[in-house]
Amino acid sequence: MSDVTQFDGAALVDELNSLLHLKTTPIGMKLFERVEDMEAIPKIRRPASIHTTDQIVAQASRLGWTVGITAADLVGPQCGAVIGLHPQNDEWLSGQRMAGVWFATQADAAPPTRPP
């Protein structure tokens, strides 16, 4: 069995681009249990202000940055929940925080089915 924690990221991106003709650089995400472990990554960049998840992804894919974030660096639970930094609990799944912002009603904002 191969060690999936060690791979040549640059070669993988080059191969994906040659096969799929991608317009944006593929990125990977890794969850760390400790902030200190994340901050030990060479050349990591930490946000100086609050961002949305898509802004962080854009910095990585379009600028080629290695960006490290915590839930505190994001706008709110809606940004953290989609990447595992906030629980997708009943309050989050209710859609209450997104009603009137991204969706007209709370019913529109709630997912069609809740995970088990």
C-alpha positions in Angstrom: 0.0 0.0 0.0 1.3 3.5 -0.8 1.6 6.3 1.7 -1.1 8.8 0.6 0.3 11.5 2.8 3.4 11.9 0.5 2.9 12.8 -3.1 4.3 15.2 -5.7 1.7 17.9 -5.8 3.2 19.8 -8.7 3.4 16.7 -10.9 -0.2 15.8 -10.0 -1.4 19.3 -11.0 0.5 19.2 -14.2 -1.0 15.8 -15.1 -4.5 17.0 -14.3 -4.0 20.1 -16.4 -2.7 18.1 -19.3 -5.6 15.6 -19.2 -8.5 17.9 -18.3 -7.4 21.3 -19.7 -8.4 23.0 -16.4 -8.7 26.8 -16.3 -7.9 27.0 -12.5 -5.2 25.3 -10.5 -6.6 22.4 -8.5 -6.1 22.8 -4.7 -6.2 20.5 -1.8 -7.3 21.1 1.8 -6.1 19.5 5.0 -7.6 19.7 8.5 -5.2 20.0 11.4 -6.1 19.2 15.0 -3.7 21.9 16.2 -3.2 25.5 14.9 0.5 25.1 15.6 0.8 22.2 13.2 -0.9 24.2 10.5 1.2 27.2 11.1 4.4 25.0 10.8 3.7 24.6 7.1 6.5 26.4 5.1 5.3 29.7 3.4 1.8 29.5 4.9 -0.2 32.7 4.8 -2.7 33.6 7.5 -5.6 36.0 6.8 -5.2 39.5 8.4 -9.0 40.0 8.3 -12.2 38.0 8.1 -12.9 36.2 4.8 -15.5 33.9 3.2 -14.5 30.4 2.3 -14.6 31.1 -1.4 -12.2 34.0 -1.0 -9.7 31.6 0.7 -10.1 29.0 -2.0 -9.6 31.7 -4.7 -6.3 32.8 -3.0 -5.1 29.3 -3.2 -6.2 28.4 -6.7 -5.7 31.7 -8.5 -2.7 33.1 -6.6 -1.0 29.8 -5.8 -0.8 30.6 -2.1 -0.8 28.1 0.8 -3.4 29.6 3.1 -4.1 28.5 6.6 -7.4 29.4 8.4 -9.4 28.6 11.5 -13.1 29.0 12.0 -12.3 32.4 13.6 -10.9 33.6 10.2 -14.3 33.0 8.5 -17.4 35.2 8.2 -19.6 32.7 10.2 -20.8 29.1 10.6 -22.1 28.9 7.0 -18.5 29.3 5.8 -16.9 26.9 8.3 -19.5 24.1 8.1 -18.9 23.4 4.4 -15.3 22.6 5.0 -15.5 20.9 8.4 -14.6 23.8 10.7 -18.1 24.1 12.2 -20.6 21.3 12.9 -23.6 20.9 10.5 -25.9 20.7 13.5 -29.6 21.3 13.7 -29.2 25.1 14.0 -27.0 25.3 11.0 -29.1 22.9 9.0 -32.3 24.9 9.8 -31.3 27.6 7.3 -32.2 30.3 9.7 -28.9 32.3 9.3 -29.2 32.2 5.5 -32.8 33.2 5.2 -33.2 36.7 3.9 -29.5 36.8 3.0 -28.9 34.2 0.3 -32.4 32.7 0.3 -35.9 34.3 0.5 -37.2 32.0 3.3 -35.9 29.7 5.9 -37.5 26.8 4.1 -35.6 27.7 0.9 -32.3 27.9 2.9 -32.6 24.5 4.6 -31.1 21.5 2.8 -33.7 19.2 1.1 -32.6 16.3 3.3 -30.6 16.2 6.5 -27.7 13.8 6.8 -28.0 10.9 9.3 
